[in-house]
Amino acid sequence: MSHPGATASDRHKVVIIGSGFGGLNAAQKLKHTDVDIKLIARTTHHLFQPLLYQVATGIISEGEIAPPTRLILRKQENAQVLLGDVTHVDLENKTVTSELLGHDYKTPYDTLILAAGAGQSYFGNDHFAEFAPGMKSIDDALELRGRILGAFEQAERSSDPVRRAKLLTFVVVGAGPTGVEMAGQIQELADQTLKGSFRHIDPTEAHVILLDAAPAVLPPMGKKLGLKAQERLEKMGVEVQLNAMVTDVDRNGITVKDPDGTIRRIEAACKVWSAGVQASPLGRDLAAQSDTEIDRAGRVKVNPDLSIPGHPDVFVIGDMAFVDGVPGMAQGAIQGAKYVSKIIDNEAKARQHGTIPKPREPFKYFDKGSMATVSKYNAVAQVGKLEFGGFIAWLAWLGLHLIYLVGFKTKVATLMSWAVTFLSRQRGQLTITEQQAYARTRIEQLEDIAASVRETEKAAS
Ligand SMILES: Cc1cc2nc3c(=O)[nH]c(=O)nc-3n(C[C@H](O)[C@H](O)[C@H](O)COP(=O)(O)OP(=O)(O)OC[C@H]3O[C@@H](n4cnc5c(N)ncnc54)[C@H](O)[C@@H]3O)c2cc1C
């Protein structure tokens, strides 16, 4: 039993995996709880994913949406931030194994919160990733920025009209909020920011296509808002193709199957994938050791108190968890984190006073609505039964994102960047480096070379 004077080593140990909305909020909510927290994440920052598309299209810098977790928690003495890729959770021995640069570290826990989120899903076609990066990390966003701006640069040097058309065609796969935001911003980048800055090509001739296998834009937001967003995109010049199933992606474009079975090609150098998510593989790790089940997207089917079957001390929150009626959105992770921290706090207090903790009430999600920006000064929003679009929705979007960005400095810096873009046609973050544009391809080539060397050595021995 822990007591107020407990030393760090004998205090109740809470390990949190992930520094996203779920992980960070859980750590912060436990600030005044008599527990020792170790937050392990594979990046050193807390990432505000909803604004990744603005990094990719040069509106804001990566630092504005990815403050270092260590600095956010600097004054929280009961929390330690550890960099590492968690590779295994041992439910029986209550340890978490994480890897950092070839070293494995074991961290014991009394209570574990898994908030490792979700990655991009290519629905079993992982080879698409090389040609159509997703948008899940800062690396993804910077690589996409390199690919988008790089395509314009190559087009300026090309004298072949067919190649030029391919370079100036941008395909965004997935018409959810990220796809809508991305397509709108590529179009605005071409029409407003880049206009007049090339001599051989006219960037306003860029052809932006937003494509989805579903019959509507923004399906979770309902028909009315979906149509509103679609109309606005089309007015801007974005071509929206619905009921279009991507069957292949390669360096030069994508292959699409229409509902009547027609197979067609879209030649496009730059493709963006925003079509599906797959929860962290750590869910499978839990399922392999317990009665925990996972759904098709790899999400963990949790108990009403967000713990896993047979392990009341292991919680799964945010995008990693499947809870009926809770969407894979920031609010789901934030509210889950709040709820779980309250349980941990109650139980810590009960241990401290030698009393029986209050029984756990089931997790209840409060739907605060959702919104997506379509273009400068235009967004769609849904709050309860209220659905609205246009400038008011855009202002609401602006205000809410500012509130949820972590840290005063990031808020000010983002506001300044927005002023540059929204009050003029400029963007302050259009720098691309060779590493951003080519690093992933080069790394993959090196991995291929290393694999073939290993094969040759194996065959020779
Ligand atoms: C491009 C984009 C736009 C979005 N827009 C919106 C929006 O407008 N509104 C909205 O509400 N939601 C939006 N979302 C969804 C929202 O960002 C997620 O629902 C939310 O981030 C989920 O929080 P989480 O804590 O579960 O996971 P995340 O925030 O993804 O955090 C996961 C954390 O786990 C870490 N991690 C993962 N695997 C490991 C491992 N093996 N070892 C160690 N650490 C690991 C990651 O590094 C990260 O720190 C968007 C998402 C994306 C990708």
The ligand as an SDF file (V2000), in Angstrom:
LIG
                    3D

 53 58  0  0  0  0  0  0  0  0999 V2000
   -4.5200   13.7330  -40.5810 C   0  0  0  0  0  0  0  0  0  0  0  0
   -5.4770   13.5770  -39.4250 C   0  0  0  0  0  0  0  0  0  0  0  0
   -6.4490   14.5310  -39.1950 C   0  0  0  0  0  0  0  0  0  0  0  0
   -7.3270   14.4020  -38.1250 C   0  0  0  0  0  0  0  0  0  0  0  0
   -8.2570   15.3800  -37.9080 N   0  0  0  0  0  0  0  0  0  0  0  0
   -9.0570   15.3000  -36.8180 C   0  0  0  0  0  0  0  0  0  0  0  0
   -9.9650   16.3520  -36.5160 C   0  0  0  0  0  0  0  0  0  0  0  0
  -10.0810   17.3250  -37.2560 O   0  0  0  0  0  0  0  0  0  0  0  0
  -10.7100   16.2420  -35.3750 N   0  0  0  0  0  0  0  0  0  0  0  0
  -10.5920   15.1720  -34.5340 C   0  0  0  0  0  0  0  0  0  0  0  0
  -11.2510   15.1330  -33.5050 O   0  0  0  0  0  0  0  0  0  0  0  0
   -9.7570   14.1690  -34.8070 N   0  0  0  0  0  0  0  0  0  0  0  0
   -8.9760   14.2030  -35.9240 C   0  0  0  0  0  0  0  0  0  0  0  0
   -8.1140   13.1910  -36.1960 N   0  0  0  0  0  0  0  0  0  0  0  0
   -8.1100   12.0030  -35.3270 C   0  0  0  0  0  0  0  0  0  0  0  0
   -7.3340   12.2420  -34.0620 C   0  0  0  0  0  0  0  0  0  0  0  0
   -6.0950   12.8320  -34.3480 O   0  0  0  0  0  0  0  0  0  0  0  0
   -7.1780   10.9020  -33.3550 C   0  0  0  0  0  0  0  0  0  0  0  0
   -8.4470   10.3880  -33.0860 O   0  0  0  0  0  0  0  0  0  0  0  0
   -6.3950   11.0430  -32.0670 C   0  0  0  0  0  0  0  0  0  0  0  0
   -5.0950   11.4860  -32.3480 O   0  0  0  0  0  0  0  0  0  0  0  0
   -6.3610    9.7370  -31.2940 C   0  0  0  0  0  0  0  0  0  0  0  0
   -5.5800    9.8960  -30.1480 O   0  0  0  0  0  0  0  0  0  0  0  0
   -4.7440    8.6810  -29.5720 P   0  0  0  0  0  0  0  0  0  0  0  0
   -4.0790    9.1860  -28.3460 O   0  0  0  0  0  0  0  0  0  0  0  0
   -5.5730    7.4790  -29.4980 O   0  0  0  0  0  0  0  0  0  0  0  0
   -3.6570    8.3740  -30.6920 O   0  0  0  0  0  0  0  0  0  0  0  0
   -2.5280    9.3400  -31.3010 P   0  0  0  0  0  0  0  0  0  0  0  0
   -2.8410   10.7590  -31.0900 O   0  0  0  0  0  0  0  0  0  0  0  0
   -2.3410    8.8430  -32.6950 O   0  0  0  0  0  0  0  0  0  0  0  0
   -1.2600    8.9760  -30.4390 O   0  0  0  0  0  0  0  0  0  0  0  0
   -0.6290    7.7410  -30.5030 C   0  0  0  0  0  0  0  0  0  0  0  0
    0.6890    7.8430  -29.7820 C   0  0  0  0  0  0  0  0  0  0  0  0
    1.2380    6.5630  -29.6100 O   0  0  0  0  0  0  0  0  0  0  0  0
    2.5890    6.5430  -30.0360 C   0  0  0  0  0  0  0  0  0  0  0  0
    2.8690    5.1790  -30.4500 N   0  0  0  0  0  0  0  0  0  0  0  0
    2.2470    4.4400  -31.3900 C   0  0  0  0  0  0  0  0  0  0  0  0
    2.7480    3.1930  -31.4130 N   0  0  0  0  0  0  0  0  0  0  0  0
    3.7050    3.1490  -30.4640 C   0  0  0  0  0  0  0  0  0  0  0  0
    4.5860    2.1470  -30.0170 C   0  0  0  0  0  0  0  0  0  0  0  0
    4.5880    0.9070  -30.5160 N   0  0  0  0  0  0  0  0  0  0  0  0
    5.4590    2.4590  -29.0440 N   0  0  0  0  0  0  0  0  0  0  0  0
    5.4790    3.7010  -28.5050 C   0  0  0  0  0  0  0  0  0  0  0  0
    4.6630    4.6810  -28.8730 N   0  0  0  0  0  0  0  0  0  0  0  0
    3.7820    4.4070  -29.8440 C   0  0  0  0  0  0  0  0  0  0  0  0
    2.6270    7.5830  -31.1480 C   0  0  0  0  0  0  0  0  0  0  0  0
    3.9410    8.0080  -31.3820 O   0  0  0  0  0  0  0  0  0  0  0  0
    1.7430    8.6440  -30.5300 C   0  0  0  0  0  0  0  0  0  0  0  0
    2.4710    9.3910  -29.5990 O   0  0  0  0  0  0  0  0  0  0  0  0
   -7.2290   13.2800  -37.2720 C   0  0  0  0  0  0  0  0  0  0  0  0
   -6.2540   12.3190  -37.5120 C   0  0  0  0  0  0  0  0  0  0  0  0
   -5.3860   12.4620  -38.5840 C   0  0  0  0  0  0  0  0  0  0  0  0
   -4.3230   11.4150  -38.8250 C   0  0  0  0  0  0  0  0  0  0  0  0
  1  2  1  0
  2  3  1  0
  2 52  2  0
  3  4  2  0
  4  5  1  0
  4 50  1  0
  5  6  2  0
  6  7  1  0
  6 13  1  0
  7  8  2  0
  7  9  1  0
  9 10  1  0
 10 11  2  0
 10 12  1  0
 12 13  2  0
 13 14  1  0
 14 15  1  0
 14 50  1  0
 15 16  1  0
 16 17  1  0
 16 18  1  0
 18 19  1  0
 18 20  1  0
 20 21  1  0
 20 22  1  0
 22 23  1  0
 23 24  1  0
 24 25  2  0
 24 26  1  0
 24 27  1  0
 27 28  1  0
 28 29  2  0
 28 30  1  0
 28 31  1  0
 31 32  1  0
 32 33  1  0
 33 34  1  0
 33 48  1  0
 34 35  1  0
 35 36  1  0
 35 46  1  0
 36 37  1  0
 36 45  1  0
 37 38  2  0
 38 39  1  0
 39 40  1  0
 39 45  2  0
 40 41  1  0
 40 42  2  0
 42 43  1  0
 43 44  2  0
 44 45  1  0
 46 47  1  0
 46 48  1  0
 48 49  1  0
 50 51  2  0
 51 52  1  0
 52 53  1  0
M  END
$$$$
